[in-house]
Amino acid sequence: MEKLVSNWYNVQPVPEDYVFPPQIRPGSVRVPIGESFPVIDLSEAEKGDRTLTMQKILKAAHEFGFFQVINHGIPNNLINETMSVLKEFFQLPAEAKQHLEGSGMKDFRFIRNSVTYAAENVHIWRDCLKHPCHPLERWQHMWPQAPARYQECVGACSVEVKKLGSRILSLISEGLGLDGEYLEGEYSQTMTLSANFYPTCPEPDLTLGVPKHADPNIITLLLQDGVYGLQVLKDDTWIGVDANPHAIVVNIASQMQVISNSNLKSAEHRAVTNSSEARISAAFFICASEESIVEPAKALIDELHPPIYKSFKSKDFLSKFQATFGDSQATLEFFKA
């Protein structure tokens, strides 16, 4: 458990194997909150403005690859309780978490700062608990038993996040001109939680909580605790994302870019640290089944719009992503038609 950053985060200076190269590290340049970052009120769709909501989502997904949703239907008290219990988990003594440590992408639970830790030259300033959470009845009993509220609270939140994900996927499908359930079934068969803890860092200019990447799945929904740390790359410029704890950040992932034939973009993003406040986030990755065939939707293909990507199995895309150490651009390029 010596690789848990939370065990020794107050060490100074930052250890050499956590210092990123100058061209990758955030440095001293401060990234402002992006005032133009899309915020979409989902209650408008329930009030009869479904088409307008779809248009807003597609515009944000095309231009940014990211957006926030408010009035999303997940109770604020449930979000607060979930973030609280995750914080309690990461504050447990190291020996109370030791049995959770594992390795490999397929582990149902593990705690470490990166799945590629052993092969990395530079490590990230993060501890992470990751486990599947859908279908709930299959996985919930394997989750941590401490804190005592973990399984109940995180389980209730997972159910609500999956419902919200289905609503957003339906809006995206219809907005693209596809059947409203096109992205259901095999394309959203599983969901995995990555609970992230970013301790305070004595030299945040030198290291990263998560380096630049784009997610390899279908869509990601992110809960934040109010502490700033998420940055999105747009037009080669980093944009800070407001850490509104009651908004949900929605992230178009790489396989969604493929399905949409690049009508929607999977944006690269990163997490930075700070020296004054620890940060908690909870990323819910909605994923296609491993054997599902991912390809540009046939309804989006014609003579003027040929397929940009080849068909592939989801598991092959994830394997390539892992083999390139999370290089999303190289992975997408590999599967170009």
N, C-alpha and C positions, 0 to 999 in steps of 0.2 A: 504493500500500500504506500510505499515511499513516493510513488509518482502522483499521489493525490496533492494537487496544488494547495488545497485547503489545509493540509497538515503543516505547511511551512510557508504560507503566503507572506508572512511578515519578514522573510529573509531579505537582506539587502547586501549587495545590489542584486538585480535579477540574474539568476544563474545563466551562464553562457549558452547552455543548450535551450534556453527560452528566448534568446535574443534573435529576432528576425533580421535578414539582410536589409540594408538601407532602402532598397527599392520596393520592399514589401511591407516593412513596418510602418505604422501610422505617422511617426515622427511628431514634430511639434506643431504642425498645421492643424488648426481646429476646424472641424467640419460642422457647419451650421445645420440646424433643423431645416429641412426643405419645406418652405411654405406652400409649394405647389404639389406636394405629395398628396395623392388622391385619398380622400376620405368619403366613403359611400354609406349613406343612410339606408339600411335594408328595410326600414319600416315603410319606405316609399313604395316598394314592390307590393307590400300588403295592402296599400291604400289605392291600388289601381294603376300605379305608375310602373308596372313590371317591365314594359318595353324600355322606358327611360333608364331604369336601373340596369338592365342588360347592356344598354349602350354605354353607360358610365363604366361598368365593369370591363367591357371589352376594350374601351379606350385606355383605361388604366393598365390593363393587362398587356396591351400592345405597346404603349409608350414607356411604362415603368417596369412591368413584370411584377409589380407589387402594388398593394393598396391596403388601406385600413377600412374595416367595417364597424359601424356603430349601430345601436338599436338592433343588435344581432340576435337577441332572444336568449342568450345565456345569462342567467341572473348574476349580477355583480357580486352578491355575497358568495356564490359558488366559486367564482374566479378568485376572490380574495382568500377563501378558505383553501383552495387548491394551492395557490402560491405560498400560503402560510405553511401548509403541511410539507411542501417540497423544501422550503427553507429549513424546517425542523429536521427533515431527513439529512440534509447536507451538514447540519450542525451536530449530528450524532458523532460519538467518538469513532475513530478509525476502526477499532476492533469490532464495533457493532455493524460495520459495513463490509468487513473483509470477506465474508462468505458470498457476497454478491459479485465479487470481481470475476470476470470471465474474459473471453477473447473471441473474436470472429464476428462477422456480420449477423450470423443466424442465432446467436445466443438470445434467449428470451429476456435476459437481464444482465447487465454488467455495469460496473462503475470504473471509469478511467477517463482521462482527458481526451483520448483519441483512439479510434480502432486501429490506426496504423502506428501506434506509439513506438513499437520496437524497431520499425524501419525508418523512423523520422530522423532527420538531422536536427530539426528544431521542433520543440514541443509547444503546445498552445496552453494559455493561461486559463484553464477551465477544468472543472470536474463534471462528469456527466453520468446520469443514470438513464439507461435506455431499455425499453421493453415494449412488446406488442400490447395493444389495448383494444383491438377489435378483431374478431368477435369477443366481447367482454367475458362471456362465460367460459371461454377456452383458456383465458390467460390470467384472470384476476386473482385466482387462488395462488399463483406463483409469485405475485408481487411481494415487495418488502412487507413484513409484518410490523415494522416499526418505522415511523410513529404509528400508534394504534389506529389513527384515523386514515392512514394512507389508502388502504384498499377501497374503503367506502367513498372517501372524498374524491380521489383521483378517478375512481370508477364512474361516479356520477358526472364528473366533468367530461370524461372521455365520451360518454353517451351523448352529451349535449354538443360537444365539438363535432362528433361524427354527423349529427343531424344538421348542424350548420354547414359542414362541408358538403353534404348532399344538396342542400339548398343552393349553395354557390355553384356547384357543378351543374345543377339543372339550369341555372340562369346562364352559365357560360355555354352549355350545349345549345339552348334555344337561341342565344345571341349569335352563335356561329351558323345557325340554320340547320342544326342537327335535331334529332329526336331528343326530347327533354331528359330521357333516361339513357342516352348514349354513353355517358361517362359513369353510369352505375354498373353493377355486376363486377366483371373481372377487372375493370379499370379502377375500381375503388374497393377492392375486396378486403384489404387489410389496412390497419392504421397502427403506427408505432409512435410512442412518446419518447422524445429526447428531452429530459429535464436537465437544464444547464445551470451550473453555479460558477460565476465569475468572481473570485475573491478580489478584494482590493489589491492593487499592484503598486509597488513603490516606484516603478518607472514605466508607466503605461505607454510612453512614446516608443519603447523598444520592442514590445511584444504584442500579441494579439490573443483575443479570446477564441476567435475562429478566423482563419485566413480567408481570402477571397475565394468564393466558390458559388456555384448554382446547384440547387438541390436536384437529385437525379430521379425523383419520383413523379407523381402526377400533380399534386397540389399540397401546400403546407400551410397550416394555420398556427400562428404564434401568439401565445399569451405572454405579457410582460408585467413586471412588478412596479413599474414607474421609474426605474433607474435607466437612464440613457445608455445605449451601447450598440444599437443596430444601425448600420450604414449600408446604403444601396448604391451601386455604381450605375450612373446614367450618363450617356454621352461622355464617357471617360472622366466623369467627375463624381466624387463621393457626395452623397446626400444623406444627412442625418434623419432618422425616423423618430418622430415624437413617441415617447414611451408611455402613452396613455394606457393606464392599467385596465381600463374598461372598454377599450377598442381592441379588436382582433386584427392582427396583421395577416394578410393573405398573400401568399407567394406562389406565383406560377412556376412550376418546376419543369425540368427539361423534357420529360416524357410528354407533358402537356404541350410543349412547343412542337414536338413531333406530330402529335395527333392533330393539332390545329394547322399543320403545314406552315409553321412560322407566322401565322396570323397573330399568335400570342407569343410573348417573349419570356424566356426564363432569365431573369436578371441575376448578375453576380452580386454578392453581398458579403459582409464580414461583421464580426463583433469586436468592438474595442473594449478596453478595460479603463478603469480610473483609479485614482489613489485614495479616494475618500469614501466610496460606497461599494459594497458587494452587490452583485446583480443576479437575479434569478429570471430565467425564461423557460417556457414550456412549449416546445415545438411538436406539433402533431402532424406526422407525415402520412398522408393518404396515398396508398400505393396500389399499383396493379398486382395481380397475382403473378408469381414467378413465371408460370408457363403461358401467360397471356401474350398474344401477338399485338405489339404496339406498332402502329403505322399511321400515316396521314389518313384522316377520314375520307372515304371515297367520295362523299358528297362535296368535299372541298377541292376535288381534283378535276380538271378538265384540260383542254388543249392549251389554254392560256395560263393555267396554273398547274403545271406538272408537279409530281411529288418531289419534295426536296430531300426526303429521307427514305431509306430502305425500311422494309418490315423487319422486325426483330423480336425475340422473346425478351420480356422485361428482365429476366434474370441475367441475360447476356449483356444488357445495357449496364446493369448494376455491377457486374463483374468487371467490365471495361472501366467504369468509373472508379472502382476501387483500385484497379491495376495502375491507373494514372494518378493515384493519390488525390482523387477528387478534382481532377482537371475537367470541368464540365465542357469547356469549349473543345478540347481534344476528343472527348467522348462523342459529342454531337457530330464533330467532323468525321469521325470514324464511321458513323452510320449514315453519312450523306449518300444520296442516290447517285 
